[in-house]
Every structure is written in structure tokens, then in C-alpha cells.
Amino acid sequence: MQSGHHKIDPKARLVVATVTLRLFRQERQERIVDLLEQHGRVSVAALSERFGLSQATIRSDLESLVQEGLIVRTHGGAILADDSGIEISFELRRRLRAAEKKRIGAAAAAMIEDGEAIALDASTTALAIANEIRDRRELTVITNGIYTALSLIDCPGVTVFMPGGFLRRDSASMVGGDGRELIHRYHVQRGFFGAKGIALHEGLTDVNRDEVAIKRDMVQHARQVYAVVDSTKWGKVGFASFAALDEVDCVITDPDAPQDMVHALEGAGVRVVVA
């Protein structure tokens, strides 16, 4: 008579354990990035205590994140690459705060009407907006974002204008003098802009002078200017400003935006929408 118990292959146990370990490591590393976005920097010692793991394991996690370009190691800890003055790639930026960007994108798209002309910059949040307007009719989109344009390539109701210039690989965008001439020819109802930071005195800022230049042109030729920035961008300042706060009509953000700054913007006449 055969027993109802089946012997489990030790190799199968090893595979399950390995997959579980990898999933846990990935989740832990994502949590480390979340903590960096909230606090600006983390220490190896604090992370070791939080996760109940050795400092050697935490250092291994940090090195993996360094290899992905997400963080920069500091003495005893790390900071986000985005906070170090180093520009990280579009693909890596798209992974950060993805859920918040999707909600912000949906809220922005709800404000866009069929038949309008709009401007979208090359930010990852602009891409989130583009993904929400694929079914629109008689919509014209001016964008210097390669991925934003590609996301609309098979949308018959959307006409896409791309400025010329040269390709910036890190931002997957077109920049330069030729493209700016195209932007000067048109006016759009609404322009939507991501940013490195939003601050009360500096306004909307970014890290690259070519991106700043083309964003300034878009701002000047948009009847309404929308900042689409998640809560990690509040209070931060990039290399140069492309819009003062008195040029901004609306800021779309997530619930973690600092309330003191939200109230200050609203007091200055800027509408703030929390998605």
C-alpha cells in the first residue's frame, strides 16, 4: 500500500528557495529606493537594522542599485542618483514612482479635450499622459520626447509634431536650435511639463541646459502651463529654471506633496490637483 505522502525532489526545493530569495531581494531593493525618495539619503547601518540583515547583504543590495544607475554610494550609505546632480537614463527614471506617475498622467489627460493642440515634454510623466490620450480625436501633440511620440504612433486621431535637432540618449529627446524654431511657429492650448524640482522661488527647474531651453520655448507658447510632478520633486532645485511659478496655472501631484508648499502655491493663485 502506497503512502499518501510524496517525496519532494531536493532540486525542486532549491529552485523554489532561489526564486523566493530573488523576489525578496528585488522587493527589498525597491523599498530601499522608496526610502531614498522619502528621506533623501540612507545609511547601511539603518537599512541593516530595518531589514534585520547583515551590513554585507545591504552593501550588496546597494551595489546592485548602483549598477542599475539608480543610486550613488556615499560614505556609509547612499543617495538617489537623481539627487546627486547626475542625470539618469529615461528607462531607469520611468521605473521610479511609476504608480504615482500613472495617476498624475490620468488626471492630466482628463483635462485635455478633443480638438486641442497640446505640448508634452520628454519627461517620464509626459509619457504617462500620452498613454492616456491614445483614443482622442483631432488632437495635436507637439513633443520632443521620442518615447512619447512612439506611444502615439498608431493613434489615428492624434497628430504628432516632433521638433528637429539632435538626439539626447539619456533623456530620449530631441533638442537643439532647429527644433526650437518649429515650436516658435505654433501656440498650444495646454503644455504639460515634468521637472527635476519645483520650488517657491526658483519655480520649475531641470538639470540639462538643452532640455531647459526647449521647455522654456514650450512654456512661452502655451496658453496654460501644467506642472506634472510627483511629491519627491517638491522643494528640489535643478540646474536652471524653465518656468517661474507665476507662469504656472496648475500643478498635478500625488498625496504626499508637502502641505505647506501646496498651501503656498494655492495662496499665490496656482491650482494644485492631487491625483
C-alpha positions as CSV (number, residue, x, y, z in Angstrom):
1,M,0.0,0.0,0.0
2,Q,1.4,3.3,-1.1
3,S,1.7,6.2,1.3
4,G,-0.2,9.4,0.5
5,H,3.0,11.4,1.1
6,H,5.2,12.2,-1.8
7,K,8.9,12.8,-1.5
8,I,9.9,16.3,-2.8
9,D,12.9,16.4,-5.0
10,P,15.7,18.4,-3.2
11,K,16.5,20.1,-6.5
12,A,12.9,21.4,-6.6
13,R,13.2,22.7,-3.1
14,L,16.4,24.6,-4.1
15,V,14.7,26.1,-7.2
16,V,11.7,27.4,-5.0
17,A,14.1,28.7,-2.4
18,T,16.2,30.5,-5.0
19,V,13.1,32.1,-6.7
20,T,11.8,33.2,-3.3
21,L,15.1,34.8,-2.4
22,R,15.3,36.7,-5.7
23,L,11.8,38.0,-5.3
24,F,12.6,39.2,-1.7
25,R,15.8,40.8,-2.8
26,Q,14.1,42.7,-5.6
27,E,11.3,43.9,-3.3
28,R,13.9,44.9,-0.7
29,Q,15.8,46.9,-3.3
30,E,12.6,48.6,-4.5
31,R,11.9,49.5,-0.8
32,I,15.4,51.0,-0.4
33,V,14.7,53.2,-3.4
34,D,11.4,54.3,-1.9
35,L,13.1,55.2,1.4
36,L,15.7,57.3,-0.6
37,E,12.9,59.1,-2.3
38,Q,11.3,59.9,1.1
39,H,14.4,60.8,3.1
40,G,17.0,61.8,0.5
41,R,19.7,59.5,1.9
42,V,20.1,56.2,3.8
43,S,22.8,54.6,5.8
44,V,24.0,51.0,5.6
45,A,23.6,50.7,9.4
46,A,20.0,52.0,9.4
47,L,19.0,49.7,6.5
48,S,20.6,46.7,8.2
49,E,18.5,47.4,11.3
50,R,15.3,48.0,9.4
51,F,15.5,44.8,7.4
52,G,17.2,42.6,10.0
53,L,20.0,41.7,7.7
54,S,23.8,41.9,7.8
55,Q,25.5,45.1,6.6
56,A,27.3,43.0,4.0
57,T,23.9,42.0,2.5
58,I,22.8,45.6,2.4
59,R,26.0,46.7,0.7
60,S,25.4,44.0,-1.9
61,D,21.9,45.5,-2.5
62,L,23.3,49.0,-2.8
63,E,25.9,47.8,-5.3
64,S,23.2,46.2,-7.4
65,L,21.3,49.5,-7.4
66,V,24.5,51.4,-8.3
67,Q,24.9,49.1,-11.3
68,E,21.4,49.9,-12.4
69,G,22.2,53.6,-12.2
70,L,19.5,54.3,-9.6
71,I,21.7,55.4,-6.7
72,V,25.1,56.8,-5.8
73,R,27.1,55.4,-2.9
74,T,28.2,57.8,-0.2
75,H,30.4,57.2,2.9
76,G,28.4,54.7,4.9
77,G,25.2,54.9,2.8
78,A,23.7,56.1,-0.5
79,I,21.7,58.8,-2.2
80,L,19.4,58.7,-5.2
81,A,21.3,59.3,-8.5
82,D,18.6,61.8,-9.3
83,D,19.6,63.8,-6.2
84,S,23.3,63.7,-6.9
85,G,23.3,66.0,-10.0
86,I,23.8,63.0,-12.2
87,E,21.2,62.6,-14.9
88,I,19.9,59.0,-15.0
89,S,18.5,57.4,-18.1
90,F,14.9,57.6,-19.2
91,E,14.3,53.9,-18.8
92,L,15.5,54.0,-15.2
93,R,13.6,57.2,-14.4
94,R,10.4,55.5,-15.7
95,R,10.7,52.9,-13.0
96,L,10.7,55.4,-10.2
97,R,7.3,56.4,-8.7
98,A,5.6,54.6,-11.6
99,A,2.2,54.3,-9.8
100,E,2.2,58.0,-8.9
101,K,3.1,59.0,-12.4
102,K,0.3,56.9,-13.9
103,R,-2.3,58.6,-11.6
104,I,-0.8,62.0,-12.4
105,G,-0.9,61.1,-16.1
106,A,-4.6,60.1,-15.9
107,A,-5.5,63.3,-14.1
108,A,-3.7,65.4,-16.7
109,A,-5.3,63.5,-19.6
110,A,-8.8,64.2,-18.1
111,M,-8.2,67.9,-18.6
112,I,-7.4,67.5,-22.3
113,E,-10.2,67.9,-24.8
114,D,-10.6,66.5,-28.3
115,G,-9.6,69.0,-31.0
116,E,-6.9,70.7,-28.8
117,A,-3.2,71.3,-29.5
118,I,-1.0,70.4,-26.5
119,A,2.7,70.3,-25.7
120,L,4.3,67.4,-23.9
121,D,8.0,67.5,-22.9
122,A,10.3,64.5,-22.8
123,S,9.6,63.6,-19.2
124,T,8.5,60.1,-18.0
125,T,5.3,61.7,-16.6
126,A,4.6,63.2,-20.0
127,L,4.8,59.7,-21.4
128,A,2.2,58.6,-18.7
129,I,-0.1,61.3,-20.1
130,A,0.5,60.2,-23.7
131,N,-0.6,56.6,-22.7
132,E,-3.9,58.0,-21.5
133,I,-4.8,60.0,-24.7
134,R,-4.4,57.4,-27.3
135,D,-8.1,57.3,-28.2
136,R,-8.6,61.0,-28.6
137,R,-9.9,62.7,-31.8
138,E,-8.4,65.5,-33.7
139,L,-5.7,66.1,-31.1
140,T,-2.4,67.6,-32.0
141,V,0.6,66.9,-29.8
142,I,3.9,68.7,-30.0
143,T,6.6,66.8,-28.2
144,N,10.4,66.4,-28.2
145,G,10.1,63.0,-26.4
146,I,11.0,60.0,-28.5
147,Y,9.1,57.5,-26.4
148,T,6.1,59.9,-26.1
149,A,5.9,60.2,-29.9
150,L,6.3,56.4,-30.3
151,S,3.4,55.8,-27.9
152,L,1.1,57.7,-30.2
153,I,2.4,56.4,-33.5
154,D,-0.6,54.1,-34.1
155,C,-3.3,56.5,-32.9
156,P,-5.3,57.8,-36.0
157,G,-7.0,60.6,-34.0
158,V,-3.7,62.1,-32.8
159,T,-1.3,64.1,-35.0
160,V,2.2,64.3,-33.6
161,F,4.7,67.1,-34.4
162,M,8.4,66.5,-33.4
163,P,11.0,69.2,-33.4
164,G,14.2,68.5,-35.2
165,G,17.7,68.9,-33.6
166,F,20.0,66.3,-32.1
167,L,19.2,63.2,-30.1
168,R,19.9,63.2,-26.3
169,R,20.2,59.5,-25.5
170,D,19.9,59.8,-21.7
171,S,16.6,61.6,-22.0
172,A,15.5,60.0,-25.3
173,S,14.6,63.5,-26.5
174,M,15.3,65.9,-29.4
175,V,16.9,69.2,-28.5
176,G,18.7,72.0,-30.3
177,G,18.1,75.2,-32.3
178,D,16.3,73.6,-35.3
179,G,13.6,72.2,-33.0
180,R,13.1,75.4,-31.2
181,E,12.3,77.2,-34.5
182,L,9.4,74.7,-35.0
183,I,8.0,75.4,-31.5
184,H,8.1,79.2,-32.2
185,R,5.6,78.7,-35.1
186,Y,2.8,77.3,-33.0
187,H,0.7,78.0,-30.0
188,V,-1.0,75.3,-27.9
189,Q,-3.9,75.3,-25.5
190,R,-2.0,73.4,-22.8
191,G,1.6,72.5,-22.1
192,F,2.5,69.7,-19.6
193,F,5.9,69.6,-18.0
194,G,7.8,67.3,-15.7
195,A,10.7,68.8,-13.7
196,K,13.7,68.0,-11.7
197,G,12.3,70.2,-9.0
198,I,9.6,72.6,-8.0
199,A,10.4,75.4,-5.5
200,L,8.7,78.6,-4.4
201,H,11.5,80.9,-5.6
202,E,13.1,79.0,-8.4
203,G,9.9,77.7,-9.9
204,L,10.2,74.7,-12.3
205,T,13.8,73.5,-12.8
206,D,15.7,70.9,-14.8
207,V,19.2,69.6,-15.0
208,N,20.2,70.0,-18.6
209,R,20.5,73.3,-20.4
210,D,19.3,72.0,-23.7
211,E,16.2,70.5,-22.1
212,V,15.6,73.7,-20.2
213,A,15.8,75.8,-23.4
214,I,13.2,73.8,-25.2
215,K,10.9,73.7,-22.2
216,R,11.1,77.4,-21.9
217,D,10.0,77.7,-25.5
218,M,7.1,75.4,-24.9
219,V,6.1,77.3,-21.8
220,Q,6.1,80.6,-23.7
221,H,3.9,79.2,-26.4
222,A,1.3,77.5,-24.2
223,R,-1.8,79.3,-23.1
224,Q,-2.0,77.2,-19.9
225,V,1.0,75.7,-18.2
226,Y,0.7,72.5,-16.2
227,A,3.5,71.1,-14.0
228,V,3.2,67.3,-13.6
229,V,5.5,66.5,-10.7
230,D,5.3,63.7,-8.0
231,S,5.9,64.6,-4.4
232,T,9.6,63.7,-4.5
233,K,10.2,66.8,-6.7
234,W,8.8,69.4,-4.2
235,G,11.4,71.7,-2.7
236,K,14.2,70.5,-5.0
237,V,16.1,72.8,-7.4
238,G,17.8,71.7,-10.6
239,F,20.5,73.4,-12.7
240,A,18.3,76.1,-14.3
241,S,14.7,77.3,-14.3
242,F,12.4,77.0,-17.2
243,A,9.2,78.4,-15.7
244,A,8.5,80.8,-12.8
245,L,5.6,79.9,-10.6
246,D,3.6,82.9,-11.9
247,E,3.8,81.3,-15.3
248,V,2.2,78.0,-14.0
249,D,-1.5,77.6,-14.0
250,C,-1.8,74.2,-12.4
251,V,0.3,71.6,-10.6
252,I,-0.7,68.0,-10.7
253,T,0.9,65.9,-8.0
254,D,0.3,63.0,-5.5
255,P,-1.0,63.0,-2.0
256,D,2.5,63.1,-0.4
257,A,3.3,66.6,-1.6
258,P,4.3,68.8,1.3
259,Q,1.2,70.6,2.5
260,D,3.0,73.9,3.4
261,M,4.2,74.3,-0.1
262,V,0.8,73.2,-1.6
263,H,-0.9,76.0,0.5
264,A,1.8,78.5,-0.5
265,L,1.2,77.8,-4.2
266,E,-2.6,77.9,-3.8
267,G,-2.2,81.2,-2.0
268,A,-0.2,82.5,-5.0
269,G,-3.1,81.6,-7.3
270,V,-1.7,78.3,-8.6
271,R,-4.3,75.4,-8.8
272,V,-3.0,72.2,-7.2
273,V,-4.6,68.9,-8.2
274,V,-3.8,65.8,-6.1
275,A,-4.1,62.6,-8.1
